[in-house]
Amino acid sequence: MKKFGLTAIGFAAFGASLWMAGCGSDGNPSNGGDIDPSQPISLLDTLTVPSAANLPACDASREGRAFFVQNENLPRLCVKGSWRSAADSTDFSITCSDGFLHAVDKISSTGTTVGSADTVFVEGFVSPISGIAQKGPFVFGTSVTITEANKEFNTETYQKAEGCILTNDGRYTFNEVHSNSNCVKIRATGFYRNEVTGRVSNNPITLAAKTCSPEHANVNILTHITIPRIEQLTMNHIDFAEAKAQAEREAFAAFGIDTVMLYSQPYFTDGRTDKPVAEDLDMFGNSEYSAALFAISAMIQGERSENDMMNLANNLAEDLKGDGTWNDQNWKIQIADWIVGLDTLWKYNDIRNNVSSWGMSIPNFERYMRAFIPIAYGFEPCTDANAGQVTYVNQGQSALFANDYEHADHSRVRFICDANSKEWRIAQPIEKDTAGFGPGEYDKEVREGRVNHDNYYIFETATNAWRVATPQEADGFTDLVEVYANLKSDEKAVFIIRHSERTDDTGPNGHLTSNGKTYARNLGTRLAAVAKEDFYYGYSGYTRTQETCEEIAIGKGQVGYTLNILPYMDGAWYIKDEATANNYINAEGGWVVFSKYGFTGAYPDAFYDLETRSEELLKNNILANLPAMKRVNVMCTHDYLVVPLLAYTTNGHANVRYYEKWRWVNYLSGVAMIISADGSVRYVPVKGLESGTM
């Protein structure tokens, strides 16, 4: 008797419409758009032609080779000078190796037989075996080998049945297989359609499945990675079915998939209520099981070559073998980083389009991929308790690593526990930048983003919420030239600004740097483009403030201008007790002290009351002397005067809280005092450079 035989091979038909959906008019697989010439083309792609007329000459150089015609269900093979359909193989046999089909002289259809013909077998079966081989779907030319094995799978015989896949959906069928054991190992070796790239793979791979219910057995990435664990468990005398169920639960769990929830979902459509096993699953179905399998397959694939992908799959299988746990954090993080890239750019649609172009359905796999992110990065589960929490990746192996929450040198990606879905997702800029802010301390408070430090957010008490600040709100300053250009004809203006960039000499005789002179002169030049009147100039008496006014006037092209020393422009205007103020400055730094004084009223023993002193400056000095000035006036002073004045004139909204925000007034920035015809006054923070703060 034959111990193991293949008596016939039958192949599932493959719809022409499906193949056409996957190919372009040039015979290459199509992904719904133009082929990217920078991408390598699989050798298998070159074996496809748009019509029979495009088949090359069937000569000695192509004897036995197979080509696929788009409008036909099965390939054609070059046999003795003519192209023959695989459906008409009466006088030749079809073999396959290394992922390619070949026509050879007619051979016996029996499989290999080993052993004594007198052996009596108690177990076994005589049955057809069919299934689907998928990574993406394996394509025509894939070889399928079925090898007899015992339940422990520690012994495989040399008895096997071999066949070839002739279509591009991965389906295989053996019409009748004789086996002495109820258990077999099935191997599929060939090219496959890559669900991530949409292309046929550049090299063949081998995936395997082990089953003791082989009548219908699919081969996929899940059947492959669970084999070593199943073998380990059966060697420990665990029943095969129990070992298989445990190994599959552990494989799902390695990817963060909750099998309690998964197994509560129906799978079979024929009335069966039992849980499916890995070889039952079709990754292109519509069930949750299909979605989970598709997600695992895509995660292992990523952007890896066939060799790298199989290296990952086999390493994972060996890692799971010992204790059922995936311990390789590096691989997990690589996969999670890739998923984040998909999620950020919504590249899931590319994968969906790839599969749709093959004429296949695609399950809702995305959420299973997102669920892997917190597993890889070590985030705690997303629940009601931590809804809204924002966190960062602290694993150094990740491309998204951050030293701490606010450190953005490596990555600005942060994750939030979504209050609605109870899933971790990528946080939006305002979510990560305002995390932990709480309510603002006052209306219109401006804060720098915690992660995106170039972003600014403003708090509105009316809505009790933070929003993105406009550029003017963020900087808090309007271009000085713009303010001047928009003055009404009956309005007057006084620009009280900090001097331009200075040297390290902070004494009364310290000068501007060469850059400082250029900045001031450029401001004058910009004013000249819109100003048709002469300005009045005043300064504190310090050389650098005098030079600032002079350079503005020169840039403006103004000669014979008035330039007066104004004692009330002195940087010490707000100081009440110089000795006490200097003690604070020496201890904490001048920028901290003056900003804290201006915005919080600190150091009352060293400084005047902010409101009283500011009103004295604005009303008793500037407005009182306005008749002796011109319609537009420029007063060059110091940062120690400008910062408290900004705090007062903006009701504490100016973004120069150095003690808190590390923002200080920039050179040539300050306050515009706009006096209307009716005598009312409004104040506008202004800047002479690109930014009002530094």
C-alpha positions as CSV (number, residue, x, y, z in Angstrom):
1,M,0.0,0.0,0.0
2,K,1.1,3.6,-0.5
3,K,1.9,5.3,2.7
4,F,1.5,8.8,1.4
5,G,0.4,9.7,-2.0
6,L,-0.8,12.5,-4.2
7,T,-3.2,11.1,-6.7
8,A,-4.4,14.3,-8.4
9,I,-4.0,18.0,-8.2
10,G,-7.0,20.4,-8.7
11,F,-6.5,24.2,-8.9
12,A,-9.1,26.8,-7.9
13,A,-10.1,29.1,-10.7
14,F,-9.0,32.7,-10.5
15,G,-11.2,35.4,-11.9
16,A,-9.8,37.4,-14.7
17,S,-11.3,40.6,-13.3
18,L,-9.2,40.1,-10.1
19,W,-6.0,39.8,-12.0
20,M,-6.7,42.7,-14.2
21,A,-7.4,44.8,-11.1
22,G,-3.9,44.1,-9.9
23,C,-2.1,44.8,-13.2
24,G,-1.4,47.8,-15.4
25,S,-1.6,47.8,-19.1
26,D,2.1,47.1,-19.3
27,G,1.7,43.8,-17.5
28,N,3.1,44.9,-14.2
29,P,1.1,44.8,-11.0
30,S,-0.8,48.0,-10.4
31,N,-1.3,49.8,-7.1
32,G,-4.0,52.2,-8.5
33,G,-1.4,54.7,-9.7
34,D,1.7,55.0,-11.8
35,I,4.6,52.6,-11.1
36,D,7.4,54.3,-9.2
37,P,10.5,53.7,-11.4
38,S,12.7,54.1,-8.3
39,Q,11.2,51.0,-6.8
40,P,12.6,47.6,-7.8
41,I,10.4,45.4,-10.0
42,S,10.1,41.8,-9.0
43,L,11.3,39.2,-11.6
44,L,7.8,37.8,-11.3
45,D,6.3,41.1,-12.6
46,T,8.2,40.6,-15.9
47,L,6.3,37.3,-16.5
48,T,3.0,39.0,-17.0
49,V,1.8,40.3,-20.4
50,P,-1.4,42.2,-21.3
51,S,-2.6,39.8,-24.0
52,A,-1.7,36.6,-25.7
53,A,-0.3,38.6,-28.6
54,N,2.3,40.0,-26.3
55,L,3.7,36.6,-25.3
56,P,7.4,36.2,-26.4
57,A,8.4,33.6,-28.9
58,C,8.2,30.1,-27.4
59,D,11.6,28.8,-28.4
60,A,14.3,26.7,-26.9
61,S,15.4,29.5,-24.6
62,R,11.9,29.7,-23.0
63,E,11.1,26.0,-23.0
64,G,9.2,25.1,-19.8
65,R,8.8,28.7,-18.7
66,A,5.4,30.2,-17.6
67,F,3.9,33.5,-18.4
68,F,0.6,35.0,-17.2
69,V,-1.8,36.7,-19.6
70,Q,-4.0,39.3,-17.9
71,N,-7.3,38.2,-19.4
72,E,-6.8,34.5,-18.6
73,N,-7.4,32.6,-15.3
74,L,-4.4,30.3,-15.5
75,P,-0.8,30.8,-16.8
76,R,0.5,29.6,-20.1
77,L,3.6,27.5,-20.4
78,C,6.1,27.2,-23.3
79,V,5.9,23.5,-24.3
80,K,7.6,22.3,-27.5
81,G,7.3,25.5,-29.4
82,S,3.8,26.6,-28.4
83,W,2.2,28.4,-25.5
84,R,-0.1,26.0,-23.7
85,S,-2.7,26.8,-21.0
86,A,-2.1,25.2,-17.6
87,A,-5.6,23.9,-17.9
88,D,-4.5,21.7,-20.9
89,S,-1.7,19.7,-19.4
90,T,-2.5,16.3,-20.9
91,D,0.9,15.8,-22.3
92,F,3.1,17.7,-19.9
93,S,3.4,18.2,-16.1
94,I,3.7,21.4,-14.2
95,T,6.3,21.7,-11.5
96,C,7.4,24.7,-9.4
97,S,10.5,25.7,-7.6
98,D,11.9,28.9,-6.1
99,G,8.5,30.5,-6.7
100,F,8.4,29.8,-10.5
101,L,6.3,27.5,-12.6
102,H,7.9,25.1,-15.1
103,A,6.5,22.7,-17.7
104,V,8.3,19.3,-17.9
105,D,7.7,16.0,-19.6
106,K,4.7,14.0,-18.2
107,I,5.5,12.5,-14.9
108,S,3.7,10.3,-12.4
109,S,1.3,12.2,-10.2
110,T,2.1,10.1,-7.1
111,G,4.0,11.5,-4.2
112,T,7.1,10.1,-2.6
113,T,6.6,6.8,-0.7
114,V,8.9,5.6,2.0
115,G,8.7,2.5,4.2
116,S,7.6,-1.1,4.1
117,A,4.5,-2.0,2.1
118,D,3.5,-4.5,4.8
119,T,3.3,-1.8,7.5
120,V,-0.2,-1.6,9.1
121,F,-1.4,1.9,10.0
122,V,-4.0,2.5,12.7
123,E,-4.3,6.3,12.3
124,G,-4.5,8.3,9.1
125,F,-6.9,9.7,6.5
126,V,-7.7,9.8,2.8
127,S,-8.9,13.2,2.1
128,P,-8.6,16.3,-0.1
129,I,-6.6,19.1,1.4
130,S,-7.2,22.7,0.4
131,G,-6.4,26.2,1.8
132,I,-5.0,29.6,1.1
133,A,-1.3,30.6,1.5
134,Q,-1.1,34.2,2.5
135,K,1.5,36.7,3.6
136,G,-0.2,38.9,1.3
137,P,-1.5,36.3,-1.1
138,F,1.1,33.9,-2.6
139,V,1.1,34.1,-6.4
140,F,1.3,31.6,-9.2
141,G,4.4,29.5,-9.1
142,T,4.3,29.0,-5.3
143,S,5.1,25.4,-4.3
144,V,3.0,23.8,-1.6
145,T,4.5,20.8,0.2
146,I,2.5,18.6,2.7
147,T,4.6,16.4,4.9
148,E,3.3,13.7,7.3
149,A,4.2,14.2,10.9
150,N,3.2,12.8,14.3
151,K,1.2,14.9,16.8
152,E,4.3,16.1,18.6
153,F,5.7,17.2,15.3
154,N,9.1,16.1,16.5
155,T,9.2,13.5,13.7
156,E,8.5,14.3,10.1
157,T,8.7,11.5,7.5
158,Y,10.0,11.9,4.0
159,Q,6.5,11.1,2.8
160,K,5.1,14.2,1.2
161,A,2.7,15.5,-1.5
162,E,3.8,18.4,-3.6
163,G,1.8,20.8,-5.8
164,C,1.9,24.3,-7.3
165,I,-0.3,27.3,-7.0
166,L,-1.4,28.4,-10.4
167,T,-3.4,31.5,-9.5
168,N,-2.7,34.8,-7.7
169,D,-4.9,34.5,-4.7
170,G,-2.8,31.9,-2.9
171,R,-5.4,29.1,-3.2
172,Y,-4.2,25.5,-3.4
173,T,-6.0,22.2,-3.6
174,F,-4.9,18.6,-3.4
175,N,-7.8,16.4,-4.6
176,E,-6.8,13.4,-2.6
177,V,-4.0,12.8,-0.1
178,H,-3.3,9.5,1.7
179,S,-1.7,9.8,5.0
180,N,-0.9,7.5,7.9
181,S,-1.1,10.3,10.4
182,N,-3.8,12.8,11.1
183,C,-1.2,15.5,11.4
184,V,0.8,17.3,8.7
185,K,3.1,20.2,8.1
186,I,2.3,22.4,5.2
187,R,4.9,24.7,3.6
188,A,4.3,27.3,0.9
189,T,7.4,28.7,-0.9
190,G,7.0,31.4,-3.4
191,F,6.5,35.1,-4.2
192,Y,3.7,37.0,-2.6
193,R,1.8,40.3,-2.9
194,N,3.1,42.7,-0.3
195,E,0.2,44.4,1.4
196,V,2.4,47.3,2.5
197,T,4.0,48.2,-0.9
198,G,1.3,46.7,-3.1
199,R,3.9,45.0,-5.2
200,V,4.9,41.4,-5.7
201,S,7.8,40.5,-3.5
202,N,11.3,40.6,-5.0
203,N,12.2,37.3,-3.5
204,P,10.3,34.1,-2.5
205,I,9.7,33.2,1.1
206,T,8.5,30.1,3.0
207,L,5.7,30.1,5.5
208,A,4.5,27.0,7.3
209,A,1.5,25.6,9.2
210,K,1.2,22.5,11.4
211,T,-2.3,21.0,11.8
212,C,-4.0,17.8,12.8
213,S,-7.2,18.9,11.0
214,P,-5.8,19.3,7.5
215,E,-8.9,19.0,5.3
216,H,-8.8,22.8,5.0
217,A,-5.7,24.5,6.3
218,N,-4.6,28.0,5.5
219,V,-0.9,29.0,5.7
220,N,-0.2,32.5,7.1
221,I,2.1,34.4,9.4
222,L,0.2,33.3,12.5
223,T,0.5,29.6,11.7
224,H,4.2,30.2,11.0
225,I,5.2,32.0,14.2
226,T,3.4,29.6,16.5
227,I,5.0,26.4,15.3
228,P,8.1,26.4,17.7
229,R,5.8,27.2,20.7
230,I,3.4,24.4,19.8
231,E,6.3,22.0,19.4
232,Q,7.7,23.1,22.8
233,L,4.4,22.6,24.6
234,T,3.7,19.2,23.0
235,M,7.1,18.0,24.0
236,N,6.0,18.9,27.6
237,H,3.1,16.4,27.1
238,I,0.5,19.0,26.5
239,D,-2.3,17.9,24.2
240,F,-1.8,19.2,20.7
241,A,-5.1,21.1,20.5
242,E,-4.5,22.7,23.9
243,A,-0.9,23.6,22.9
244,K,-2.1,25.1,19.7
245,A,-4.7,27.2,21.4
246,Q,-2.3,28.4,24.0
247,A,0.4,29.3,21.4
248,E,-2.1,31.3,19.4
249,R,-3.4,33.2,22.4
250,E,0.2,34.1,23.3
251,A,1.0,35.2,19.8
252,F,-2.0,37.5,19.7
253,A,-1.1,38.8,23.2
254,A,2.4,39.6,22.0
255,F,0.8,42.2,19.7
256,G,-1.5,43.5,22.3
257,I,-4.6,41.8,21.0
258,D,-7.1,40.8,23.7
259,T,-8.2,37.3,22.9
260,V,-11.0,37.3,25.4
261,M,-12.7,40.0,23.3
262,L,-11.5,38.5,20.0
263,Y,-12.8,35.0,20.8
264,S,-16.2,36.4,21.7
265,Q,-16.7,37.4,18.1
266,P,-18.2,35.0,15.5
267,Y,-16.1,33.8,12.7
268,F,-17.7,30.9,10.8
269,T,-20.6,31.4,8.5
270,D,-21.7,27.8,8.3
271,G,-23.3,27.6,11.8
272,R,-20.2,26.5,13.6
273,T,-19.8,28.2,17.0
274,D,-16.3,26.9,18.0
275,K,-13.3,29.3,18.1
276,P,-11.3,29.3,14.9
277,V,-7.6,28.3,14.9
278,A,-4.9,30.0,12.9
279,E,-5.2,27.8,9.8
280,D,-8.9,28.7,9.6
281,L,-8.2,32.4,9.2
282,D,-8.3,34.4,6.0
283,M,-6.6,37.8,6.4
284,F,-8.8,39.2,3.6
285,G,-12.1,38.4,5.3
286,N,-14.4,40.8,7.1
287,S,-14.2,39.5,10.7
288,E,-12.3,40.7,13.7
289,Y,-10.1,37.6,13.4
290,S,-9.1,38.7,9.8
291,A,-8.4,42.2,11.0
292,A,-6.2,40.9,13.8
293,L,-4.3,38.6,11.4
294,F,-3.9,41.3,8.8
295,A,-2.5,43.7,11.4
296,I,0.0,41.2,12.6
297,S,1.1,40.4,9.0
298,A,1.5,44.1,8.1
299,M,3.4,44.9,11.3
300,I,5.9,42.1,10.7
301,Q,6.2,43.2,7.1
302,G,6.6,46.9,7.6
303,E,9.1,48.3,5.1
304,R,11.4,45.3,5.4
305,S,12.8,43.2,2.6
306,E,11.7,39.6,2.4
307,N,14.9,38.5,4.2
308,D,14.5,41.0,7.0
309,M,10.8,40.3,7.3
310,M,11.4,36.5,7.7
311,N,14.3,37.2,10.1
312,L,11.9,39.1,12.3
313,A,9.2,36.4,12.0
314,N,11.6,33.6,12.8
315,N,13.2,35.5,15.7
316,L,9.7,36.2,17.1
317,A,8.8,32.6,16.8
318,E,11.9,31.5,18.7
319,D,11.3,34.1,21.3
320,L,7.8,32.9,21.9
321,K,8.9,29.3,22.0
322,G,10.3,29.4,25.5
323,D,7.7,31.0,27.7
324,G,5.1,32.4,25.2
325,T,6.3,35.9,25.8
326,W,7.9,38.3,23.2
327,N,10.9,39.7,25.0
328,D,12.7,41.6,22.2
329,Q,11.9,45.2,23.0
330,N,14.0,46.5,20.0
331,W,11.8,44.8,17.5
332,K,8.7,46.0,19.2
333,I,9.9,49.6,19.2
334,Q,10.9,49.4,15.5
335,I,7.4,48.2,14.6
336,A,5.7,50.9,16.8
337,D,7.8,53.6,15.3
338,W,6.7,52.5,11.9
339,I,3.0,52.4,12.9
340,V,3.3,55.9,14.3
341,G,4.6,57.0,10.9
342,L,1.6,55.5,9.2
343,D,-0.7,57.0,11.8
344,T,0.8,60.5,11.5
345,L,0.4,60.7,7.7
346,W,-2.7,58.4,7.6
347,K,-0.8,56.0,5.4
348,Y,-3.3,53.2,6.3
349,N,-5.2,54.3,3.1
350,D,-2.2,53.3,1.0
351,I,-2.4,49.7,2.4
352,R,-6.2,49.7,1.8
353,N,-5.7,50.9,-1.7
354,N,-3.2,48.2,-2.4
355,V,-5.5,45.4,-1.3
356,S,-8.5,46.9,-3.1
357,S,-6.5,47.0,-6.3
358,W,-6.2,43.3,-6.1
359,G,-10.0,42.9,-5.9
360,M,-9.9,41.7,-2.3
361,S,-11.7,42.9,0.7
362,I,-9.8,44.4,3.6
363,P,-10.8,44.2,7.3
364,N,-10.7,47.0,9.8
365,F,-7.1,46.3,10.9
366,E,-6.1,49.8,11.9
367,R,-7.2,49.7,15.6
368,Y,-5.2,46.5,16.2
369,M,-2.1,48.3,14.9
370,R,-2.7,51.3,17.1
371,A,-3.2,49.0,20.1
372,F,0.3,47.8,19.6
373,I,1.8,51.2,20.2
374,P,1.3,51.3,24.0
375,I,2.5,47.7,24.3
376,A,5.8,48.6,22.6
377,Y,6.4,51.9,24.4
378,G,5.3,50.6,27.9
379,F,2.4,53.0,28.3
380,E,-0.2,52.0,31.0
381,P,-3.6,51.0,29.7
382,C,-5.9,53.9,28.6
383,T,-8.9,54.0,30.9
384,D,-11.2,56.5,32.5
385,A,-8.7,57.0,35.2
386,N,-6.0,58.5,33.0
387,A,-8.2,59.8,30.1
388,G,-6.6,63.0,28.7
389,Q,-3.2,62.1,30.0
390,V,-0.4,63.0,27.6
391,T,3.0,61.2,27.7
392,Y,6.1,60.6,25.7
393,V,8.4,57.7,24.5
394,N,11.3,57.2,27.0
395,Q,12.9,54.2,25.3
396,G,16.2,55.3,23.8
397,Q,15.9,52.8,21.0
398,S,13.0,54.6,19.5
399,A,13.2,57.3,16.8
400,L,10.6,59.1,18.9
401,F,12.6,59.1,22.1
402,A,12.5,62.2,24.3
403,N,14.7,62.9,27.4
404,D,11.6,64.3,29.1
405,Y,8.2,65.6,28.2
406,E,9.3,69.0,27.1
407,H,12.6,67.9,25.4
408,A,12.1,68.2,21.7
409,D,15.6,67.7,20.3
410,H,14.8,64.1,19.2
411,S,11.1,64.0,18.6
412,R,8.1,66.1,19.2
413,V,5.6,63.2,19.0
414,R,3.6,62.8,22.1
415,F,0.7,60.4,22.9
416,I,-2.7,61.1,24.6
417,C,-5.1,58.7,26.2
418,D,-8.3,59.5,24.2
419,A,-11.2,60.1,26.6
420,N,-13.7,58.8,24.0
421,S,-12.1,55.7,22.5
422,K,-10.0,54.8,25.5
423,E,-7.1,54.2,23.2
424,W,-3.7,55.9,23.0
425,R,-3.3,58.1,19.9
426,I,-0.9,60.7,18.7
427,A,-1.6,64.0,20.5
428,Q,-2.5,67.1,18.5
429,P,-0.2,70.1,18.9
430,I,-2.5,72.0,21.3
431,E,-3.1,68.8,23.3
432,K,0.6,68.1,23.9
433,D,1.6,71.8,24.2
434,T,-1.0,72.7,26.8
435,A,-0.9,69.5,28.8
436,G,-0.7,70.3,32.5
437,F,-1.4,74.0,31.9
438,G,-4.7,74.0,33.8
439,P,-6.6,77.3,33.8
440,G,-4.7,80.4,33.0
441,E,-3.8,82.7,35.8
442,Y,-5.4,85.7,34.1
443,D,-7.4,86.5,31.0
444,K,-5.3,86.6,27.8
445,E,-2.3,84.9,29.4
446,V,0.1,83.7,26.8
447,R,2.3,80.6,27.2
448,E,4.9,78.9,25.1
449,G,4.0,75.4,24.0
450,R,5.5,72.7,26.2
451,V,6.7,70.6,23.3
452,N,6.6,72.9,20.3
453,H,8.4,75.8,21.8
454,D,7.7,78.0,18.7
455,N,4.0,77.7,19.3
456,Y,2.1,80.0,21.7
457,Y,-1.3,79.6,23.3
458,I,-3.6,82.2,24.9
459,F,-6.1,81.6,27.7
460,E,-9.6,83.1,27.5
461,T,-11.6,83.3,30.7
462,A,-14.8,83.5,28.7
463,T,-14.3,79.9,27.5
464,N,-12.1,78.8,30.3
465,A,-9.8,77.2,27.6
466,W,-6.5,77.6,25.9
467,R,-6.4,78.3,22.1
468,V,-3.7,78.9,19.6
469,A,-2.5,82.5,19.7
470,T,-2.4,84.5,16.6
471,P,1.1,85.6,15.6
472,Q,0.5,89.0,17.1
473,E,-0.9,87.5,20.3
474,A,1.9,85.1,20.5
475,D,4.6,87.7,20.1
476,G,2.5,90.4,21.7
477,F,4.1,93.0,19.5
478,T,3.1,94.7,16.2
479,D,5.7,96.0,13.8
480,L,6.5,99.6,14.6
481,V,6.4,100.6,10.9
482,E,2.9,99.1,10.5
483,V,1.6,101.0,13.6
484,Y,3.0,104.2,12.2
485,A,1.6,103.6,8.7
486,N,-1.9,103.1,10.1
487,L,-2.0,106.2,12.2
488,K,-4.9,108.5,11.5
489,S,-4.1,111.9,10.3
490,D,-5.4,113.5,13.5
491,E,-3.6,111.1,15.8
492,K,-0.2,111.6,17.4
493,A,2.3,108.9,18.5
494,V,5.1,108.4,20.9
495,F,7.3,105.3,20.4
496,I,9.0,104.4,23.6
497,I,11.6,101.7,22.6
498,R,14.6,99.9,24.0
499,H,17.9,100.8,22.3
500,S,19.4,98.7,19.6
501,E,22.0,95.9,20.2
502,R,24.8,97.1,22.5
503,T,28.3,96.1,23.4
504,D,29.3,94.5,26.7
505,D,29.8,97.9,28.2
506,T,26.6,98.6,30.1
507,G,27.8,101.9,31.6
508,P,26.6,105.3,30.4
509,N,29.2,105.5,27.7
510,G,28.7,102.1,26.2
511,H,28.1,102.0,22.4
512,L,26.0,100.0,20.0
513,T,27.6,97.1,18.2
514,S,28.0,97.4,14.4
515,N,24.9,95.1,14.1
516,G,23.0,97.4,16.5
517,K,23.7,100.4,14.3
518,T,22.6,98.5,11.2
519,Y,19.4,97.3,12.9
520,A,18.5,100.9,14.0
521,R,19.3,102.3,10.5
522,N,17.3,99.6,8.8
523,L,14.3,100.6,11.0
524,G,14.7,104.2,9.8
525,T,14.9,103.1,6.2
526,R,11.6,101.1,6.6
527,L,10.0,104.1,8.2
528,A,11.2,106.4,5.3
529,A,9.2,104.2,2.9
530,V,6.0,105.3,4.5
531,A,6.9,108.5,6.5
532,K,6.7,111.9,4.8
533,E,7.2,113.9,8.0
534,D,10.0,114.6,10.4
535,F,10.1,112.9,13.8
536,Y,11.2,114.2,17.2
537,Y,13.8,112.2,19.0
538,G,14.6,111.9,22.7
539,Y,17.0,109.6,24.7
540,S,18.0,108.7,28.2
541,G,21.4,110.4,28.2
542,Y,23.3,107.1,27.7
543,T,25.4,106.9,24.5
544,R,23.7,103.7,23.2
545,T,20.3,105.3,23.4
546,Q,21.6,108.4,21.6
547,E,23.2,106.3,18.9
548,T,19.9,104.4,18.4
549,C,18.0,107.6,17.8
550,E,20.7,108.9,15.5
551,E,20.8,105.8,13.4
552,I,17.0,105.7,13.0
553,A,17.1,109.3,11.8
554,I,20.0,108.6,9.4
555,G,18.1,105.6,8.0
556,K,15.0,107.7,7.6
557,G,17.0,110.3,5.8
558,Q,16.1,113.0,8.3
559,V,18.6,115.9,8.9
560,G,18.4,118.8,11.3
561,Y,16.3,116.7,13.7
562,T,15.7,117.5,17.3
563,L,17.5,115.1,19.7
564,N,17.0,115.8,23.4
565,I,18.1,114.1,26.7
566,L,14.9,113.1,28.5
567,P,15.6,112.3,32.2
568,Y,12.4,110.3,32.5
569,M,13.7,107.8,29.9
570,D,16.4,106.7,32.3
571,G,16.4,102.9,33.0
572,A,16.2,103.5,36.7
573,W,12.8,105.3,36.4
574,Y,10.9,102.7,38.5
575,I,13.6,102.3,41.2
576,K,12.8,103.8,44.5
577,D,15.7,102.6,46.6
578,E,18.8,102.0,44.4
579,A,20.8,100.1,47.1
580,T,18.0,97.7,47.9
581,A,17.2,97.2,44.2
582,N,20.8,96.4,43.5
583,N,20.8,93.8,46.3
584,Y,17.9,92.0,44.6
585,I,19.5,92.3,41.2
586,N,22.8,90.9,42.4
587,A,21.0,88.0,44.0
588,E,18.4,87.1,41.4
589,G,19.5,88.9,38.2
590,G,18.1,92.1,36.7
591,W,15.7,90.5,34.2
592,V,14.1,88.4,36.9
593,V,13.8,91.2,39.3
594,F,12.4,93.8,36.8
595,S,9.9,91.4,35.2
596,K,8.7,90.1,38.6
597,Y,8.3,93.6,39.8
598,G,6.3,94.7,36.7
599,F,4.0,91.7,36.6
600,T,3.6,90.8,40.3
601,G,4.4,93.9,42.3
602,A,7.3,92.2,44.0
603,Y,10.0,94.1,45.9
604,P,7.9,97.1,47.1
605,D,10.8,98.2,49.3
606,A,13.0,98.8,46.2
607,F,10.5,100.0,43.6
608,Y,7.7,102.5,43.2
609,D,4.1,101.5,42.9
610,L,3.8,100.4,39.2
611,E,0.6,102.3,38.4
612,T,1.5,105.5,40.1
613,R,5.0,105.7,38.6
614,S,3.7,104.7,35.1
615,E,1.0,107.3,35.1
616,E,3.6,109.9,36.2
617,L,5.8,109.0,33.3
618,L,3.0,108.9,30.7
619,K,0.9,111.9,31.8
620,N,3.1,114.2,33.8
621,N,6.1,113.9,31.5
622,I,5.3,112.7,28.0
623,L,1.8,114.0,27.5
624,A,2.6,117.2,29.4
625,N,5.6,117.9,27.0
626,L,3.9,116.7,23.8
627,P,3.1,120.3,22.6
628,A,6.8,120.9,22.4
629,M,7.3,117.8,20.3
630,K,6.1,116.7,16.8
631,R,3.2,114.6,15.7
632,V,5.4,111.5,15.8
633,N,8.1,111.0,18.4
634,V,10.8,108.4,19.1
635,M,12.1,108.0,22.6
636,C,15.1,105.6,23.1
637,T,15.4,104.1,26.5
638,H,16.3,100.9,28.3
639,D,14.8,97.5,29.0
640,Y,14.6,98.2,32.7
641,L,12.0,100.9,31.9
642,V,10.3,99.2,28.9
643,V,9.5,95.9,30.7
644,P,7.5,97.4,33.6
645,L,5.9,99.9,31.3
646,L,4.8,97.0,29.0
647,A,3.4,95.2,32.1
648,Y,1.4,98.3,33.0
649,T,0.1,99.3,29.5
650,T,-1.0,95.8,28.5
651,N,-2.6,95.0,31.9
652,G,-0.1,92.2,32.4
653,H,-0.6,90.5,29.0
654,A,2.8,91.3,27.4
655,N,4.9,88.2,26.9
656,V,8.0,89.4,28.7
657,R,7.6,87.5,32.0
658,Y,11.2,86.5,32.2
659,Y,10.9,85.2,35.7
660,E,8.3,82.7,34.5
661,K,8.5,82.4,30.7
662,W,12.1,83.2,30.1
663,R,11.0,85.9,27.6
664,W,12.6,89.4,27.6
665,V,12.0,92.5,25.5
666,N,14.1,92.6,22.4
667,Y,16.1,95.4,21.1
668,L,14.1,98.2,19.4
669,S,10.9,97.0,21.0
670,G,8.7,98.8,23.4
671,V,5.3,100.7,23.6
672,A,3.5,102.9,21.1
673,M,1.5,105.6,22.8
674,I,-1.3,106.6,20.4
675,I,-3.1,109.9,21.3
676,S,-6.4,110.5,19.5
677,A,-7.8,113.9,18.6
678,D,-10.2,113.7,21.7
679,G,-7.2,113.2,24.0
680,S,-7.8,109.5,24.6
681,V,-4.8,107.3,24.7
682,R,-4.3,103.7,23.7
683,Y,-1.1,101.5,23.9
684,V,0.3,99.0,21.4
685,P,3.4,96.9,22.1
686,V,5.7,97.4,19.1
687,K,8.8,95.9,17.6
688,G,11.5,97.2,15.3
689,L,13.0,93.8,14.6
690,E,11.4,90.5,13.5
691,S,10.5,89.5,17.1
692,G,9.5,91.6,20.0
693,T,11.1,89.3,22.6
694,M,14.3,87.5,23.1
